[in-house]
């Protein structure tokens, strides 16, 4: 279910960005980009399940208490997301958006905005993940994170648009 939930979220997020934020007409809409971003989102949803529900439970424990949740939230907001998940996306971004096959271009773009992103990541995802790991049952975590990330993607617009 992680794959399908995140696949649908990815497609919806990219469609909203293309049609409303980038103000593309339906003729300018990139089905290819939408498909690739949706596939990336679905795949990363499976990775998130393994990180949040399997690895974090082994490392920090499987309880829903605030102390365990704080450790998991810190790891998600300041380690796995900015140092693994987002760089992986940025390595694929030139391919998804169709302007290069070289992952170094996307990683270079990420490194230029890393400090700002790292700050915003902690500001947004730390409280979200406190809720994720303290209150949300594991079976619903990826769906919850997927819903929040839909808004994150919309508000992170400048980092999604190639200048």
C-alpha positions in Angstrom: 0.0 0.0 0.0 3.0 2.4 0.5 3.8 2.2 -3.2 0.2 2.9 -4.4 -0.4 5.7 -1.8 2.8 7.5 -2.7 2.4 6.9 -6.4 -1.0 8.6 -6.4 0.4 11.4 -4.1 3.3 11.9 -6.5 1.1 12.1 -9.5 -1.3 14.6 -7.8 1.6 16.7 -6.5 3.2 17.0 -9.9 -0.1 17.7 -11.6 -0.9 20.5 -9.1 2.6 22.0 -9.6 2.5 21.8 -13.4 -1.1 23.1 -13.8 -1.4 25.6 -11.0 2.0 26.7 -9.8 3.8 26.6 -13.2 0.6 27.5 -14.9 1.0 25.1 -17.8 -1.9 24.5 -20.1 -3.3 21.0 -20.5 -1.4 20.9 -23.8 1.9 21.8 -22.1 1.4 19.3 -19.3 4.2 16.7 -19.3 2.8 13.2 -18.9 6.4 11.9 -18.9 7.4 14.0 -16.0 4.2 13.2 -14.1 4.7 9.5 -14.6 8.4 9.6 -13.6 7.7 11.7 -10.5 4.8 9.4 -9.5 7.1 6.3 -10.0 9.8 8.0 -7.9 7.3 8.8 -5.2 5.9 5.3 -5.1 9.3 3.8 -4.9 10.5 6.1 -2.2 7.3 5.3 -0.2 8.5 1.7 -0.1 11.9 2.9 1.1 10.3 5.1 3.7 8.3 2.1 5.0 11.5 0.2 5.5 13.2 3.1 7.2 10.3 4.4 9.4 8.6 1.1 10.3 11.4 -1.5 10.1 14.8 0.1 10.7 13.8 2.8 13.1 11.8 0.2 15.2 15.0 -1.9 15.4 17.2 1.0 16.3 15.0 3.1 18.6 12.2 0.6 19.7 8.7 0.0 18.4 6.7 1.9 21.1 4.6 5.0 20.5 6.0 7.0 23.5 7.3 10.6 23.2 10.9 9.7 24.0 11.1 7.1 21.2 9.2 9.4 18.9 11.6 12.2 19.5 14.6 10.0 18.6 12.9 8.8 15.5 11.8 12.3 14.5 15.3 13.6 14.9 16.8 10.8 12.8 14.1 11.3 10.1 14.3 15.2 10.0 18.0 15.6 10.3 19.6 12.4 8.9 17.5 10.2 6.6 15.6 12.9 4.8 18.3 15.6 4.1 21.2 13.1 3.8 19.6 10.2 2.0 16.0 10.8 0.6 16.3 14.2 -0.8 19.8 13.7 -2.4 18.5 10.6 -4.0 15.6 12.6 -5.5 17.9 15.4 -6.6 20.1 12.8 -8.3 17.1 11.7 -10.3 15.6 15.2 -10.8 17.3 16.0 -14.1 16.0 12.7 -15.5 12.5 13.2 -14.1 12.3 16.8 -15.4 13.9 15.8 -18.7 16.9 18.2 -18.9 19.8 15.9 -18.4 20.9 12.3 -17.7 23.7 13.5 -15.4 22.8 13.1 -11.7 25.6 15.4 -10.7 23.5 18.4 -12.0 20.7 17.7 -9.6 23.1 17.0 -6.7 24.9 20.2 -7.5 21.6 22.1 -7.3 20.8 20.4 -4.0 24.2 21.3 -2.5 23.7 24.9 -3.4 20.5 25.1 -1.4 21.5 22.6 1.3 21.7 25.0 4.3 18.3 26.5 3.6 16.8 23.1 2.9 18.3 21.6 6.0 16.8 24.4 8.2 13.3 24.1 6.5 13.4 20.4 6.7 13.9 20.5 10.5 11.4 23.2 10.9 8.7 21.3 9.1 9.5 17.6 9.5 10.6 17.6 13.1 7.1 18.4 14.5 5.4 16.3 11.7 7.5 13.3 12.7 6.9 13.7 16.4 3.2 13.2 15.5 4.2 10.4 13.0 6.0 8.4 15.6 4.1 9.2 18.8 0.5 9.1 17.5 0.2 7.5 14.1 0.0 3.7 14.0 2.7 2.2 11.8 0.2 1.0 9.2 -0.8 4.6 8.5 2.5 6.4 8.8 3.4 6.4 5.1 -0.1 7.7 4.2 0.3 10.4 6.8 3.8 11.5 5.7 2.6 11.3 2.1 -0.3 13.8 2.8 2.0 16.2 4.6 4.6 15.9 1.8 2.0 17.0 -0.8 1.9 20.4 1.0 5.7 20.3 1.4 6.2 19.8 -2.3 3.9 22.8 -3.1 5.7 25.1 -0.6 9.1 23.9 -1.8 8.3 25.1 -5.3 11.6 27.1 -6.0 13.6 23.9 -5.4 11.5 22.0 -7.9 11.8 24.5 -10.7 14.9 24.6 -12.8 16.0 28.2 -13.4 
